[in-house]
Each structure stands twice: as structure tokens, then as C-alpha cells.
């Protein structure tokens, strides 16, 4: 099984998740948002599956530095547009696996889904 792993290489949570996958012997293909951008169709699919509130990283520096008008009155469409324009606003990591989608790194959740 090879997973599709989306994130930013210097993110501490991404680093922890990659170490966990490596120690479990789970292969993955890494997609770097900084270099490769964020696909709007894929983001819309993630939002449909997990909800925009879970996929959008509102706690991060990038989101907090956005103009108030961009952060106000969020809905699904506006959240997807923000994440496409600012991939650092996507919660990290996101992993597509045969059983579904993982957003963020919580080891017990990952172990249940991938172990």
C-alpha cells in the first residue's frame, strides 16, 4: 500500500507523521504544497469528506496574517479558495489512503486507519 501524503516538509507535525510512517514501514508519495501547489478539485473532495472546518488550519500563522475580510464569513467555497491561494492554510498533513482520509496527525487515529 502506498499512501498519498500532502504537506510542507519543514512543518513539525509533518516531520512527526513521516517518521511514524517510516517506522511502521508504510510507503508514501509526498506532495509538497510549497513547490507543487494545491489542487482545487482535490481540496473540494477533502472538504466534502472531512468538512472545511477540519481541513482549514485556522490556528496557523498564514491564516492569522490574512486580511480580516478573507477570514470573515467563511463557508465551504471561500475556505477552498483560501486554501488554493494559500496552501499553508491547509491542515497538515493530509493523507489519502485506501480506507479514506486522515487530516492532521494523531497517532491513535493513524494506527487504527493504517496499522
N, C-alpha and C positions, 0 to 999 in steps of 0.2 A: 504494500500500500504506500503510495506517495501522496503526500498532502500538498495543498497549495497554501503557502504561508505568506501573509501580507503584513508589511510593517516598515519600520525605519531602523537601519542597522545600529544606530547609536542609542536607541531607546533602551533603558534599563529593563523594562518589562519584556521587550522583545528578546533581549540577551538572555534573560532567565528562561523564557519559553524555549529558545533554541537549545540551550544547554539541556533542558529537560528532555526535549525530543531526541537529542543526540545520545543522552544516557539511556534512553529507552530503545535506541536503535531504530527509530522511526524516520524514514526518509521523507524529505520535503523539498519542494521547489520554492525558493524565496523570491518574492516580488517586492522591490524597494520603491516605495511611493515617491521618494525624493528624486529618483532617477527615471522611473517609469510612469509616474502619474497614477491617477485613479480613474478607472473605467466607470462612466456614469451608469451603464447598464448593469454591471456587476454590483455597484453600490445600491442601486434601486432594488436588486434582488435580495441583497443582505438586509436592507431596511424592511422589505416585505416579510422576510423570515424572522428577523430578530427585533424589529422596531427601531425607528430612527433614534429614539431616546437612548438605546443601548449602544448603537453604532457611533453616534456623535460623541466625541470626547469634549464635554463642556468644561472639564476641570483643567485642561491643558493651557499652557501659555499662549499658544497660537489662537485658540478660541477667545481667551480673555482679552487679547490685544485687538480683536476685531472691533470695528466701529459699533456703537450701541445699536444702530439701525440694523446691522447684519445679525446681531444676537437677539433682537426683539421679535416677538410674534412668530416664533419658529413653528413650522409644520413640516410634514414629510418632504414636500417638494423643495422648500427653502433649505432644509437640512442637507438634502442630497446635493443641491447646488453649492452650498458652502463647502462640503467635503470634496467635491470635484475641484473647486477653485483652490482649496487649502487642504491638501491631503493630510497634513499634520493634525487636522481636526478629527481624523478617523481614530476611534479607539483602537489601541494596539495590544497585541497582534490580532489579526483575524485569520482564522484557519478554516478552509473548506476541506471537509473530509467526507468519505463515502456515506457516513451517517448523518451529516448535517453541517452545522456552522458553529464555530467557537469564537466568541468575541471577548477579548481580554484574556489574561492568564490567571486561572485559578486551578492549582494543581489537582485538587479532588475532582473537579469537573472534567479536566483533561484526561485524568486517569480513567474515569468512568466512560468517557467517549472513545478514547484511543487505546486504553490499556487492554 
